[in-house]
Amino acid sequence: MLLGAARQFLLIMGLGLIVAGLTTYVIIGILSVVHVRDKHPALRARLGANIAAPRMIDWFLRARYRAAGDAGLNAIALPGSIGVWAILAGVACIIASTGMGYV
């Protein structure tokens, strides 16, 4: 019984983290792309304009926006980085819940 409740809790928490992280990433990703387009053309050429591109997700995961030295970009991109990490934490919770088996 307790194992079933823990499994359901991890599953629901994982889904919540994924939804919250994805929402944050989409909103902040668009704001970050616009900021980079306007103020950092060389960085835009490297990243592209697609927020779903693996290099853009990696840019947020590794907090590479800090290398630009722009305080405004740091402030905009930090929530996007947190959102990507929330997505990964949610996926980990769902994997852990499926590893508990069916009760």
C-alpha positions as CSV (number, residue, x, y, z in Angstrom):
1,M,0.0,0.0,0.0
2,L,2.7,2.5,1.0
3,L,4.8,1.5,-2.1
4,G,1.8,2.2,-4.3
5,A,1.3,5.6,-2.7
6,A,5.0,6.5,-3.2
7,R,4.8,5.4,-6.8
8,Q,1.7,7.5,-7.5
9,F,3.3,10.5,-5.7
10,L,6.5,10.2,-7.8
11,L,4.5,9.9,-11.0
12,I,2.3,13.0,-10.2
13,M,5.2,15.0,-9.0
14,G,7.2,14.1,-12.1
15,L,4.3,15.1,-14.4
16,G,4.0,18.4,-12.5
17,L,7.7,19.1,-12.8
18,I,7.6,18.4,-16.5
19,V,4.6,20.7,-17.1
20,A,6.0,23.5,-15.0
21,G,9.5,23.2,-16.5
22,L,8.2,23.0,-20.1
23,T,6.0,26.1,-19.6
24,T,8.9,28.0,-18.1
25,Y,11.3,26.9,-20.8
26,V,9.0,27.9,-23.6
27,I,8.2,31.3,-22.3
28,I,11.7,32.2,-21.2
29,G,13.3,30.5,-24.2
30,I,11.4,32.9,-26.5
31,L,12.4,35.9,-24.4
32,S,16.0,34.8,-24.4
33,V,16.1,34.3,-28.2
34,V,14.7,37.8,-28.7
35,H,17.2,39.3,-26.3
36,V,20.1,37.4,-28.0
37,R,18.8,38.5,-31.4
38,D,18.8,42.1,-30.4
39,K,22.0,42.4,-28.4
40,H,24.3,39.5,-29.3
41,P,24.3,38.7,-33.0
42,A,27.4,36.5,-32.9
43,L,25.8,34.4,-30.2
44,R,22.6,34.1,-32.2
45,A,24.5,32.8,-35.2
46,R,25.8,30.0,-33.0
47,L,22.5,29.2,-31.2
48,G,20.0,29.7,-33.9
49,A,16.4,30.8,-33.4
50,N,14.9,27.4,-32.5
51,I,14.3,27.0,-28.8
52,A,13.8,23.2,-29.3
53,A,17.2,22.7,-30.8
54,P,19.6,20.5,-28.7
55,R,22.2,23.3,-28.6
56,M,19.7,25.7,-27.1
57,I,18.7,23.2,-24.4
58,D,22.3,22.5,-23.7
59,W,23.0,26.3,-23.5
60,F,20.4,26.5,-20.7
61,L,21.5,23.3,-19.0
62,R,25.1,24.4,-18.7
63,A,24.2,28.1,-18.0
64,R,26.4,29.2,-20.9
65,Y,24.4,32.4,-21.1
66,R,26.7,33.7,-18.4
67,A,29.7,33.8,-20.8
68,A,28.0,36.6,-22.7
69,G,28.7,38.9,-19.7
70,D,25.2,40.5,-20.0
71,A,23.4,41.0,-16.7
72,G,20.1,41.3,-18.5
73,L,20.6,38.1,-20.3
74,N,21.6,36.4,-17.0
75,A,18.3,37.6,-15.4
76,I,16.2,36.4,-18.3
77,A,17.8,33.1,-18.9
78,L,18.1,31.9,-15.3
79,P,14.5,30.8,-15.0
80,G,14.8,29.0,-18.3
81,S,17.8,27.1,-16.9
82,I,15.7,26.2,-13.8
83,G,12.9,25.1,-16.1
84,V,15.1,22.7,-18.1
85,W,16.4,21.2,-14.9
86,A,12.8,20.8,-13.7
87,I,12.0,18.9,-16.9
88,L,14.9,16.5,-16.2
89,A,14.0,16.1,-12.6
90,G,10.4,15.3,-13.7
91,V,11.6,12.6,-16.1
92,A,13.8,11.1,-13.4
93,C,10.8,11.0,-11.0
94,I,8.7,9.2,-13.7
95,I,11.5,6.7,-14.4
96,A,11.8,6.1,-10.7
97,S,8.0,5.5,-10.3
98,T,8.0,3.1,-13.2
99,G,10.9,1.2,-11.6
100,M,8.8,0.6,-8.5
101,G,6.5,-1.7,-10.5
102,Y,2.8,-2.0,-10.5
103,V,1.1,-2.4,-7.1
